[in-house]
Amino acid sequence: MVITVSLVALFGLVLFFLLRSRSLGPGSAFIAAGFGFFLASTGAAGPINEMATAIVHAIPDLR
């Protein structure tokens, strides 16, 4: 749960800065957020969460 909230905050921050720098328009941001929302309700959500968890756990071992 902590990892999910952290990733949501991270992706939200990236989206905010993309909107601020005008690299991404409001319409595109809406589509990206909608895609993420609907993707979370599909069967792909489990493998995506497992992959994100594996990446987060692998980061400390990169030394």
HUWO-V309142 format. One record per residue. N is the residue number from 1. RES is the residue in one letter. PHI is phi in radians with two decimals (* if undefined). NEAR is the number of other C-alpha atoms within 8 Angstrom. Layout:
BEGIN
n=N res=RES phi=PHI near=NEAR
n=N res=RES phi=PHI near=NEAR
END
This chain:
BEGIN
n=1 res=M phi=* near=4
n=2 res=V phi=-1.12 near=5
n=3 res=I phi=-1.12 near=7
n=4 res=T phi=-1.10 near=8
n=5 res=V phi=-1.12 near=8
n=6 res=S phi=-1.12 near=8
n=7 res=L phi=-1.19 near=8
n=8 res=V phi=-1.09 near=8
n=9 res=A phi=-1.11 near=8
n=10 res=L phi=-1.09 near=8
n=11 res=F phi=-1.16 near=8
n=12 res=G phi=-1.12 near=8
n=13 res=L phi=-1.15 near=8
n=14 res=V phi=-1.07 near=8
n=15 res=L phi=-1.08 near=9
n=16 res=F phi=-1.03 near=8
n=17 res=F phi=-1.20 near=8
n=18 res=L phi=-1.14 near=10
n=19 res=L phi=-1.17 near=12
n=20 res=R phi=-1.14 near=7
n=21 res=S phi=-1.47 near=7
n=22 res=R phi=1.07 near=7
n=23 res=S phi=-1.38 near=7
n=24 res=L phi=-2.41 near=9
n=25 res=G phi=-1.41 near=8
n=26 res=P phi=-1.03 near=7
n=27 res=G phi=-1.12 near=6
n=28 res=S phi=-1.15 near=8
n=29 res=A phi=-1.12 near=11
n=30 res=F phi=-1.10 near=8
n=31 res=I phi=-1.12 near=8
n=32 res=A phi=-1.11 near=8
n=33 res=A phi=-1.16 near=8
n=34 res=G phi=-1.11 near=8
n=35 res=F phi=-1.06 near=8
n=36 res=G phi=-1.10 near=8
n=37 res=F phi=-1.11 near=8
n=38 res=F phi=-1.29 near=8
n=39 res=L phi=-1.11 near=9
n=40 res=A phi=-1.14 near=9
n=41 res=S phi=-1.69 near=7
n=42 res=T phi=-1.77 near=7
n=43 res=G phi=-1.22 near=7
n=44 res=A phi=-1.34 near=8
n=45 res=A phi=-1.10 near=10
n=46 res=G phi=-1.07 near=7
n=47 res=P phi=-1.08 near=8
n=48 res=I phi=-1.15 near=8
n=49 res=N phi=-1.11 near=9
n=50 res=E phi=-1.12 near=8
n=51 res=M phi=-1.16 near=8
n=52 res=A phi=-1.10 near=8
n=53 res=T phi=-1.12 near=9
n=54 res=A phi=-1.09 near=8
n=55 res=I phi=-1.15 near=8
n=56 res=V phi=-1.10 near=8
n=57 res=H phi=-1.28 near=8
n=58 res=A phi=-1.44 near=8
n=59 res=I phi=-1.01 near=7
n=60 res=P phi=-1.13 near=7
n=61 res=D phi=-1.50 near=6
n=62 res=L phi=-1.39 near=5
n=63 res=R phi=-0.94 near=3
END
